[in-house]
């Protein structure tokens, strides 16, 4: 488990760590207290991944296309 705050992880870093956390929990080879800490970290990582995906979806939705289907301009997205 990384000591890096979840809020500082990129999507890819958060997803990779979440996969490691899930793997450890599925193997069941960690003590109860560590399992709880892993579960909590995993919940934070999941939330971070969902937020980064939503942010990406909003950016993609903000792209306007011209008549030929080419990107014509970007509409500003509030909060990004």
C-alpha positions in Angstrom: 0.0 0.0 0.0 1.4 3.4 -1.0 1.9 6.3 1.4 1.0 8.8 -1.3 -2.2 10.7 -0.6 -5.0 9.4 -2.9 -5.7 12.9 -4.0 -2.3 13.1 -5.6 -2.5 10.0 -7.6 -3.2 9.9 -11.4 -6.0 7.7 -12.6 -3.5 5.1 -13.7 -1.7 5.1 -10.4 -4.9 4.9 -8.4 -6.2 2.0 -10.6 -3.0 0.1 -10.3 -2.9 0.4 -6.5 -6.6 -0.5 -6.3 -5.9 -3.7 -8.2 -3.1 -4.5 -5.8 -5.4 -3.8 -2.8 -8.2 -6.0 -4.2 -5.6 -8.8 -4.9 -4.4 -8.7 -1.3 -8.0 -8.7 0.1 -9.0 -11.6 -2.2 -6.0 -13.7 -1.1 -7.0 -13.2 2.5 -3.4 -13.4 3.7 -3.4 -10.2 5.8 -4.4 -9.7 9.4 -7.8 -8.2 10.2 -6.6 -4.7 11.1 -4.6 -4.6 7.9 -7.6 -5.8 5.9 -9.7 -3.0 7.3 -7.0 -0.4 6.4 -6.7 -1.9 2.9 -10.5 -1.8 2.5 -10.6 1.8 3.5 -7.7 2.7 1.1 -9.5 0.8 -1.6 -12.7 2.7 -1.1 -10.7 6.0 -1.4 -8.9 4.8 -4.5 -12.3 3.7 -6.1 -13.7 7.2 -5.4 -10.6 8.8 -7.0 -10.9 6.7 -10.1 -14.6 7.5 -10.5 -13.9 11.2 -10.1 -11.1 11.2 -12.7 -13.3 9.3 -15.1 -16.2 11.7 -14.6 -13.8 14.6 -15.2 -12.5 13.0 -18.5 -16.1 12.4 -19.6 -17.0 16.0 -19.0 -14.0 17.2 -21.0 -14.9 14.9 -23.9 -18.5 16.1 -23.8 -17.3 19.7 -24.0 -15.7 19.1 -27.4 -17.9 20.4 -30.2 -17.7 18.9 -33.7 -18.1 20.7 -37.1 -20.2 19.3 -39.9 -17.5 16.9 -40.9 -17.1 15.5 -37.4 -13.9 17.2 -36.7 -13.3 19.0 -33.4 -14.3 22.6 -34.0 -13.9 24.1 -30.5 -14.0 23.4 -26.9 -16.8 24.7 -24.7 -15.6 25.6 -21.2 -16.7 23.2 -18.6 -17.4 24.7 -15.1 -15.1 23.5 -12.4 -12.4 22.1 -14.7 
